């Protein structure tokens, strides 16, 4: 993908996720937006042949769970 096309894709993604954030009416909805955004990044990394992001995402979620599981 050309640099210009990549820049446009990033701008489109930013606009999409900014709109989703703006429409979130609660922290619960905002958390769902960020969860979806992170999953999109992991899928995009797979598609682009970049290093996988699923492991780091899983680790962040595991850390969150451990911090808040009581």
C-alpha atoms as an extended CHARMM CRD file, in Angstrom:
* protein
*
        70  EXT
         1         1  UNK       CA              0.0000000000        0.0000000000        0.0000000000  PROA      1               0.0000000000
         2         2  UNK       CA              1.3860000000        3.4140000000       -0.9080000000  PROA      2               0.0000000000
         3         3  UNK       CA              2.1900000000        5.9280000000        1.7850000000  PROA      3               0.0000000000
         4         4  UNK       CA             -0.6370000000        8.1590000000        0.5800000000  PROA      4               0.0000000000
         5         5  UNK       CA             -3.1290000000        5.2690000000        0.6460000000  PROA      5               0.0000000000
         6         6  UNK       CA             -1.9190000000        4.2440000000        4.1060000000  PROA      6               0.0000000000
         7         7  UNK       CA             -2.3120000000        7.8120000000        5.3660000000  PROA      7               0.0000000000
         8         8  UNK       CA             -5.8460000000        7.9160000000        3.9680000000  PROA      8               0.0000000000
         9         9  UNK       CA             -6.7080000000        4.5680000000        5.5770000000  PROA      9               0.0000000000
        10        10  UNK       CA             -5.4610000000        5.8410000000        8.9340000000  PROA      10              0.0000000000
        11        11  UNK       CA             -7.4550000000        9.0560000000        8.5620000000  PROA      11              0.0000000000
        12        12  UNK       CA            -10.5880000000        7.0750000000        7.6870000000  PROA      12              0.0000000000
        13        13  UNK       CA            -10.0840000000        4.7780000000       10.6710000000  PROA      13              0.0000000000
        14        14  UNK       CA             -9.5570000000        7.7310000000       12.9960000000  PROA      14              0.0000000000
        15        15  UNK       CA            -12.7480000000        9.3960000000       11.7680000000  PROA      15              0.0000000000
        16        16  UNK       CA            -14.6830000000        6.1400000000       12.1480000000  PROA      16              0.0000000000
        17        17  UNK       CA            -13.5160000000        5.4790000000       15.7180000000  PROA      17              0.0000000000
        18        18  UNK       CA            -13.8780000000        9.1390000000       16.7400000000  PROA      18              0.0000000000
        19        19  UNK       CA            -17.5120000000        9.0110000000       15.6190000000  PROA      19              0.0000000000
        20        20  UNK       CA            -18.0740000000        5.7530000000       17.5260000000  PROA      20              0.0000000000
        21        21  UNK       CA            -16.5770000000        7.3210000000       20.6710000000  PROA      21              0.0000000000
        22        22  UNK       CA            -18.7290000000       10.4130000000       20.3260000000  PROA      22              0.0000000000
        23        23  UNK       CA            -21.8740000000        8.2730000000       20.0840000000  PROA      23              0.0000000000
        24        24  UNK       CA            -21.0510000000        6.2320000000       23.1930000000  PROA      24              0.0000000000
        25        25  UNK       CA            -23.4820000000        7.1670000000       25.9630000000  PROA      25              0.0000000000
        26        26  UNK       CA            -21.7630000000        5.3890000000       28.8440000000  PROA      26              0.0000000000
        27        27  UNK       CA            -18.4540000000        3.9740000000       29.9730000000  PROA      27              0.0000000000
        28        28  UNK       CA            -19.8230000000        0.5270000000       29.1160000000  PROA      28              0.0000000000
        29        29  UNK       CA            -20.4870000000        1.5910000000       25.5120000000  PROA      29              0.0000000000
        30        30  UNK       CA            -17.0960000000        3.3170000000       25.3180000000  PROA      30              0.0000000000
        31        31  UNK       CA            -15.3670000000        0.1570000000       26.5480000000  PROA      31              0.0000000000
        32        32  UNK       CA            -17.1310000000       -1.7810000000       23.7820000000  PROA      32              0.0000000000
        33        33  UNK       CA            -15.8880000000        0.7520000000       21.2120000000  PROA      33              0.0000000000
        34        34  UNK       CA            -12.2810000000        0.3590000000       22.3890000000  PROA      34              0.0000000000
        35        35  UNK       CA            -12.5910000000       -3.4340000000       22.4920000000  PROA      35              0.0000000000
        36        36  UNK       CA            -13.8220000000       -3.4150000000       18.8950000000  PROA      36              0.0000000000
        37        37  UNK       CA            -11.0930000000       -0.9670000000       17.8400000000  PROA      37              0.0000000000
        38        38  UNK       CA             -8.3580000000       -3.1530000000       19.3500000000  PROA      38              0.0000000000
        39        39  UNK       CA             -9.7550000000       -6.2650000000       17.6660000000  PROA      39              0.0000000000
        40        40  UNK       CA             -9.8030000000       -4.3490000000       14.3640000000  PROA      40              0.0000000000
        41        41  UNK       CA             -6.1130000000       -3.4620000000       14.8150000000  PROA      41              0.0000000000
        42        42  UNK       CA             -5.2520000000       -7.1020000000       15.4680000000  PROA      42              0.0000000000
        43        43  UNK       CA             -7.1800000000       -8.2690000000       12.3930000000  PROA      43              0.0000000000
        44        44  UNK       CA             -5.5540000000       -5.5380000000       10.2870000000  PROA      44              0.0000000000
        45        45  UNK       CA             -2.0800000000       -6.6030000000       11.4390000000  PROA      45              0.0000000000
        46        46  UNK       CA             -2.8960000000      -10.1690000000       10.3570000000  PROA      46              0.0000000000
        47        47  UNK       CA             -4.1630000000       -8.9530000000        6.9830000000  PROA      47              0.0000000000
        48        48  UNK       CA             -1.1060000000       -6.7350000000        6.4240000000  PROA      48              0.0000000000
        49        49  UNK       CA              1.3500000000       -9.4990000000        7.3390000000  PROA      49              0.0000000000
        50        50  UNK       CA              2.6530000000       -7.5440000000       10.3340000000  PROA      50              0.0000000000
        51        51  UNK       CA              3.5370000000       -9.1820000000       13.6520000000  PROA      51              0.0000000000
        52        52  UNK       CA              0.4120000000      -10.4760000000       15.4000000000  PROA      52              0.0000000000
        53        53  UNK       CA             -1.2570000000       -8.2670000000       17.9760000000  PROA      53              0.0000000000
        54        54  UNK       CA             -3.5050000000      -10.9230000000       19.5100000000  PROA      54              0.0000000000
        55        55  UNK       CA             -0.9190000000      -11.9260000000       22.1380000000  PROA      55              0.0000000000
        56        56  UNK       CA             -0.2960000000       -8.3770000000       23.3980000000  PROA      56              0.0000000000
        57        57  UNK       CA             -4.0420000000       -7.6960000000       23.4210000000  PROA      57              0.0000000000
        58        58  UNK       CA             -4.6640000000      -10.8810000000       25.3950000000  PROA      58              0.0000000000
        59        59  UNK       CA             -1.9320000000       -9.8990000000       27.8610000000  PROA      59              0.0000000000
        60        60  UNK       CA             -3.4690000000       -6.4570000000       28.4190000000  PROA      60              0.0000000000
        61        61  UNK       CA             -6.8720000000       -8.0130000000       29.0240000000  PROA      61              0.0000000000
        62        62  UNK       CA             -5.3580000000      -10.5880000000       31.3770000000  PROA      62              0.0000000000
        63        63  UNK       CA             -3.5730000000       -7.8340000000       33.3190000000  PROA      63              0.0000000000
        64        64  UNK       CA             -6.8190000000       -5.8670000000       33.5740000000  PROA      64              0.0000000000
        65        65  UNK       CA             -8.5990000000       -8.9540000000       34.8590000000  PROA      65              0.0000000000
        66        66  UNK       CA             -5.9270000000       -9.6460000000       37.4640000000  PROA      66              0.0000000000
        67        67  UNK       CA             -5.9800000000       -6.0380000000       38.6870000000  PROA      67              0.0000000000
        68        68  UNK       CA             -9.7600000000       -5.9960000000       39.1220000000  PROA      68              0.0000000000
        69        69  UNK       CA            -10.6780000000       -9.5780000000       39.9810000000  PROA      69              0.0000000000
        70        70  UNK       CA            -10.4060000000       -8.9180000000       43.6820000000  PROA      70              0.0000000000
